[in-house]
Amino acid sequence: MQLTGAQIIMECLLEQGVDTVFGYPGGAVLNIYDALYEYSDRIRHIRTAHEQGAAHAADGYARTSGKVGVCIATSGPGATNLVTGIATAYMDSVPVVAITGNVNVDLLGLDSFQEVDITGITMPVTKHNFLVKHIEDLADVLRQAFWIAQSGRPGPVLVDIPKDVTAKVYEYHREEPQPLLRPPFPPKAAFTKAAEMLAKSRRPFLYVGGGTVSAGAWQEVRAFAKRLDAPVAASLMGQGVFDAHDPRFMGMLGMHGTKTSAEALRHCDLFVAVGTRFSDRVLCNAGLFAQHCPILQIDIDAAEFNKNIDVDVRLEGDARAILQELLEELPQQHHAEWLEEIHTWQKTYPLHQTPPAPGAVTPQKVLETLDRLTNSEAVVTTEVGQHQMWTAQFYKFQRPRQLITSGGLGTMGFGLGAAMGAKLACPDARVVNVAGDGSLHMNCNELSTAAHYNVPVVELLFNNTVLGMVRQWQTLFYDHRYSQTDLDHNTDFCKLAEAFGVRALRIKSDDEIEPVLKEALASEGPVLVDCWIDRDLNVLPMVPAGASAEEPLLEI
């Protein structure tokens, strides 16, 4: 059938099972938005307050659902406003398709009004991107974009479409999505070598990352941990892959990991890494990381082997398939003494925050209360900073896709958009965004989006009037010179939320934590909880820059 380019875009989205898109209209995408009006009974559009919010919402939708998130922006500043969100998705391997408009084909390269080379700008932060100059290419390019975003290691893809291409008419034929690319699978000899290494170990350490979430490998991870009889730590992106209630679970490893994980790293005789890229926040000092033991790494991306740290055995491929094969190869192991050591360290070095004054609020008490009230089942998004680390430490995630956070890029302003995307992806889930006041100043405009669409998310604000994580470093390494980190703002966040049409509550003392959180969680619309905490509360443990991951500070 004959359709305009804009209608072809809609049909291709429907081919891919897309039911929700996030975006902001503008001149170069007027034809696309006219088609969205026509298709509004099949494709829901959420207009965010800013294009960056749309990118983060698409990201949160993808992380929570496992589907591809879609965002749309106009040319020029609309497109460039997506870049931080695209880079966030790229660093955390999230499948997002960003559709941007551009000036007419004959105006490209002439510095036309609101023209920008968005494919050139985003080349380093996308798996691939396209500039569609001919309508006959449009449908196939969109299909390729979705295929690339999901195949192998997931990631964002951008499709830039000039306005006149969306207006032209061309023949469209519906096609079923093509099967995703099958990842490589290691040879039998590699599995035999790995199984021998695993069977020889007496003190194995299993470390899991976000790649196990992408692979849908959480059941295999849990079965493998039991078969190996090993303790487990997770990266920030791997939270929930292993149930935090399980006695084997040691928490995070690295800069703000637990002392138990640090001791396990120091004493293990084999380090097994699954679906993790060995970021600098985990390694801390790569030259000092696991120097005393061999490392077995399982990853879908060959570029991650020996990139940040040398490994002894590598298994390239899909984490789920590889773990299934290892479960076939490896007989049941028994390491009771090793696990007893782990349990001793867990008792000796518990995570604990001391209230700065009687009756004062601590993030630990707030998050542990939230965890209890939600039965560890909430989807929790975060901004970036101290509150992000406290969330990972104190909320007991029990399944994958529960913690939605910017790990690789560390994007302040990510969480509120992501929370709305998560709630729209999983409407039956309770969604809470944990924020700091610095981050909320960056994205408070999206409170208007939550109010407009009545998206029932809880914005849990840890308000300490400082840029807490940066200030923590200034305390440790800059002799308390708090350059530009004491915000000293006069923002009344409750009044701000109410001005946007969002209900507001406040926590100022310990005895207010539970009743206020209960009230917030019972709300049928968006609600902000302004939780006042002391500015000198720090994230601990902490590994200073250049130190070994085995030697975290327990106090400052």
N, C-alpha and C positions, 0 to 999 in steps of 0.2 A: 504494500500500500504506500501511497505517496504521503510523506510527512515532512514538516519543517525540521530543521536541525534541532530546534528546541524540543519538539515532540519526540524526536529520535532519542534525545538524552533521557527523557522521561521513560520511554519504553525500555531503554537499556538498563535504567535503574530498576525497573520492575523485573526484568530478566534476572537480575542479580539478587532479587529478594529484598530490595531496599524498601523500607516502609517509612523511614524518618530521615530527613535531612536538616542541617542547620546552616543558617546563612544570613546574609544581609543584602538587600537589593541595591542596584545601582544602574547607571546608564548602559554599560556594556553587557549586562545580563538581563535587560528588560524582556527580551524574547523568552529567556529561560523562565523568568518569573511569571510571564503570561501563561506559559505552558504549565507551570506549577498550579496556577489558578484553575486551569482546565482539569488537572489530574489530582486536585486536592482531596478527592474521595479515596484515593489510593496511596498517595504519598503525603505524609504530614510534614509541614515545614515549620521549624521553630526559628523565629527571628530573634537573634540575640542582640544585646545592646552594642556589641563591638565584634568585628570579624574575628579577633583573637579568641573571644568567648565561643564563637561557632566552631573554631578548630579544636578547642579543648573539649567542647561538648561532643563533637564527633569522635574524639579520642576516647573520652569516658564511655560513650556508647559502645565503641569497639571493644575496649578492655573488659567491660562487664558482660557483654553478650557473646563475645567471640566472633561476631560478624564484622563486616567492613563498615566503618563509620564514614559518612559523607558530609562534606561542607561545601558551600558555594559562596563566592565573593565576586564583586565586580573588579574591573581593571584598576591599575595604578595603586592608590593607597589601600583599596579594598583587598587586593591581592597581597600586597606587602604586609598587611596586618595579619595575614594567615601564617606568615613565615615562622614566627616563634612556636606556634602550635604544631606546624609541620615538623619543625626540628625536634620538638618534644616527642612526637610520635616516632620519629626516626631513631632517636637515641634509645628508646625503649622498645623498638621493634613492634609497633602497633599498626595494623592494617587500616589505613585511612585513604580515601580518594578525595582529593581537593579539586573542585571544578572552578576555574576562574574564567571570567570574560576578558576580552581584549578589544582593542579598536579594530575597525575593519581591516581586512588583509592589505588593501592598497595603502593604508596609513601606517602600517608597521615600519618601524625604523626611522620615522620622521619626527620623533619627539612630539607626537600628537597629544592632545589633551587626555590626561589620565592614562597614558601609555607607559608601560614598564616591561622590561624583559624578565618576566617572572620565571620563565623556564631557566634562564641563566642564573637568576638569583637563587633558585631552590635546587639547582643541580647537586650541590654538596650534601643536601639534607633530604633527598628523596631516593627511593630505590630506582626510580625512573621518572621522567616527565615527558610530556608531549605538547607540541604546538600543532593544532589541527587547522590546516589552511584550506582543506578541500572537504566538502560535505560528504563525498563518497567514502572518506576514510573514517568518518566520525564514529559510527557504531562499532567498527572493529577496534578502534583505538580505546573506546570506553571499555569494551570487553577485555582487552589486553590489560588495561589499568587495574581492573578488579583481579584479574588472574595474577598479575605481578605482585599486587599488594598482599595476596594471601599465600603465594607459593613459596616454599623454602622458608627462609627466615622472613617473617612478615615485615611490612614497613609501608610508609606513605608513598603515594603516587599522585602527581599533579597533572591535570589535563587543562591546558589553556586553549580557549576557543574564541576566535574573533567574532564580533557581533554579527557580521554579515553571513558567517557560516551557520549561525543559529536561525537565520531568516530564510535561507534557501530551502528548496524542496527536493527531496530525493526519495528513492524507493527504499522502504524498510521491510526486512523479513526477520521475524523473531527467531532467536537461536537459544538453545539451552547452554548454560555455562559449561565451559570445557573443564575436564578434570584438572586438578592442580598438579603441578610438577612433582614427580616422585623424588624424594631426597635420596642421596646415595646411601648405600648400606655397606658396612665394613666387611672385609673378607673373613672367612671362618677362622683363619689363623690369628687374626687380631682379637677375636673373642676368646680363643683358647689362651692367648697370652694374658689377656685381661682377667680371665677367670682364675688363672694360676696366681696372678698377683693378689687378687682378692682373697683367695683361699689361704695364701701364705700369711696374710696380715693378722695381727693379734690385737691391734688398736686402730681400726679403720675410722676415718672421719668422712661422713657423707655431707656434701655441701650442694644445695640446689638453688637454682636461679630462675629468672623469668622465662627462660626457654622451656622449662618444664610446664609452665602455664600455657604457652603457645602450642605446645605439643599435645596438650590434654593428657599429660603423663602422671597426674597426681596419684592415681591408684597404683601405678607401677612403682612410683617412688616409695610409697608406703610399704608395698610388698617387698621391695628390694631392701629397704632399711631393716625389715624384720629378717629377711633371708641372710643379709650380711651381719645382722646383730650389731648394728652400729648406731652411735649417736648422730643426730642430724642438726645442721645449722642451715639457715636460709639467708639469701641476700634480701635486700629491701624489696626487689621485684619478685622474689620467690615466696613471699609471705603467704601462708595459707595452703601451700602445696603439701606441707606436712602439718598436721593438726598441732597447734601450739599447746593443747592440753596434754599431749602425749609425753610421758616422762622421758622419752628419748630426745625431745626437742630442746635445743640449747639456746635458741634465739638467733640473733644476727651475729655475723662475724665481721670484724673490721673496725673502722674508725669509731663507731658507736655501738659495736657489738658487745655481747656479754663477756664478763670475766671467765665464765665457764667455757665459752667457745674459744677464748684466747688460750686457756690452759689445755683444752683438748687439742688445739693446733700445736702447742708446744710439745705435747707428749704423744701424738699419734704416730703411727708407723706407715700410714698410707692415707693420702688425701684424694678423695674421689669427688670430682666437680661435674655436675650435670646441668647443662643449659645455662651456664653463666660465663661471662666474658672476662672475669678477673679484673674488674675496674680498680682504679687507684684507691677508691674509698674502701675497698676490701683488702687489697694488698698492703696498703699504707706505704711500706718500703719494700719494693719488689725484690731487692737484693737480699732481704732478710726473711722472705716468706717461704715457709716449709722447706728450708734448706736441708733438713735432716731426714726427709722421707721422700719416696717417689710420689708422683702426681699422675692420676688417671683422669683425663678430661673427655667428656662426651658433649658434642656440640654439632649443630646442623651447619654451621658456617665455618668453612675451612680457614677463613681469614682470622679466626679467633684463636687458632692453635699457635702457640709460641709467639703471640703478639706482645703480650704484657709480661708473660712469664713462661719459661721453658717447662714443658711437660714431658713425662717419660713415656706414656702410652696415650694415644689419641684414637677415639672412635668417632668418626664423622658420620652424621646422619640424624634421623629423627629420634629424639630422646625416648619416646614411648616405645618405638620398635626395638631400639637397642637394649633398653631395660628388659623388655620381654624376652629377648634372646639371652641376656645375661642370667635371667631367672631360670632359663632352661639349662644353662651351663653350670651354674653355681649351686652346690649342695648347701644345706642349712649350716650356717656357722654359729659358733657359740663363744661369746666374749663377755661372760658374766662379770669378771673382775674389772674389765675396762668400763663397763657400764656402771659398776658400783663406784668407781672413781668419779665418773661424770656426775652421778647423783650426789656425791660428797661435795663436789665443787658447786653444784646448784644450791645446796643448803648453805654453804659457806659464803657464797658471793651472790646473794639475791639482789635483784634490782630494787632499789629503795630510795625514796625521796623523803627528806625530813622537812616538815612544815617550817617555814622561816619564823613563824610566830604561832602561839596557840590559836586554834580556830582558823588559821589561814588555809587557803585553797592550794592544793598541789595538783599538777596535771596527772600524776599517778592515780590519785583518788578519783578524779573526774573520769578518767578513761577506764579505770577498773569498774567504776559504777556503771558507766555506759555499757561496758562489756557484759556485766551481770544483767542489766535491765533489758538488753537485746539478745541475751542467750548466745553471745558470740556469733550472731548470725547477720549483723548489719553489713551492708556495703559501706565502706569508709573511704572517702576520698580525702586528700590533704592538699594544702598548699606546700610551701617549702620553707624549712627552717627548724627550729627546735621542736615545735609542735609535731612536725612530720616524724622526727625520730622518737618522740615520746609515744606517738600513736603506734609505731612499729614495735616499741618495747612493751607497752602495757595493754594493748587490745589483743585478745587471744584469737587470732584468725584461725579458722578451722577448715576452710576450703579455699581453693584458688578463686581468683577474680573478686575477692572481697576487699583487698586493699588496692585502691586506684590512686597512684601517686607518680609524680615526675621524678624518676630516679636518675637517669643519665644526664639530662640537661639541667635539672634542678630549677624548674620554672616557677617562680613566684607568680601567683595569679592563676595557676592551673586549676585549682581544686573546685571552685564554685561552678564553672562551666562543665567540668568533668562530672560533678555531682548531678547536675541536671541531665546530662547525657546518660549517666548510669541509671537514674530513676526512670527515664523514658524507655530505656532498654529493658529494665526489669521492674515494672510498675508495682509488683507485689513485695519488693524488697524495701526495707527501711534503709534510707540513705542519709548518711551524716557526713558533712564536710568539716574537717578540723582545720582551722585557720589561725594565723597570727595576725595581729593588727597591721603589720607592714604589708602582708599579702592582701588583706582585705581592702586596703587603700588602693591597691592595683586593680581590683576587679569588682568593687562594690556596685558598679553600674549593672552588673548581672543580677543583682537582687531584683531589679525591675523586671528582668526576664522571668525569674522564678515567680514573682507576683503576678505578672500578666497572664502566664499560662497555669498559674496555681500549681506549680510543681512542688510537692510536699517534701522538701529536703530540710534537714536541720543544719544550720550554719553554726557550728560550735567554735566560738572565738576565744582563743587564749590571749587575753589583752594584758600585756605587760609594759606598754608604752615605749618599747625599744625594739630594735632589730636584733632579736635575741641571739641568734647563732653567730652573727658577725661580732656582736658585743662580747660574746663568750670568748672568741679568739682574741679580741682586744684586751680582755682581762688577763688571758694567759701569756700573750706574746707581745703586747704593745703597752705594757706598764699602765693599764687602766686609762689609756688615752681614747676616750669614746668619741672618736671623730664621726659625726653625722649618724650615730646609731641611737642616741637618745632622741626619740621622735618628738616628745614634748608637744604633741598635737592637742587640739581642743575638741576633737571629734567625739561626739556622743553617738556611739554606734547604735544604740537603741532608737534614738530619734531618727538617725539616718535610715535605719531599716524601716521604721514606721512611715517615713516620708516616701519610700518606694512601695509601700503597701504590704510590707512583711511584718508579721507579729514579732515582738521583741521581749525577751526575758533577760534577767541578770542574775549572776552568781557572784557574791562578794565574800561569803564565808562558807566554811566546811559544812555546816548544817543545812545549807541551801542546795547543795549539790544534787542530792537524790530527788527531792520534790520538784525542783526546776527541770531536771532532765526528764522526769516522768511526764511533766506537763508538755515539754517540747516534743517528746516522742509520740504523745497522744494527739498532736495537732494534725488537722486535716489539710493544712496548707503550709507554705514555707514559714520557718521561724528562725530567728537569730537568738543565740544564747551568748550574752556578753559575760565572759568568765574572767574575773580579775585575778591575776597571779602576780607574784613578786618578780621584779625584773632581774633579780640575782639568782634565780633558779637556773641551773645548768643541766645540759644533757650529759649524763655520765653512765657508763664509762666513756672515756675518750682517748684515742690514740693521737698524740701530738704529731705534727708534720715531721716526717723523716724517721719516726720511731717504728719499731717492729709491731705488727699486729698482735704479737704475743704479750705486749707490755702496755695495756691500757691504764690510764690514770683512773682511780676510783674516787678521787676527790680533788677539788680545786681550791 
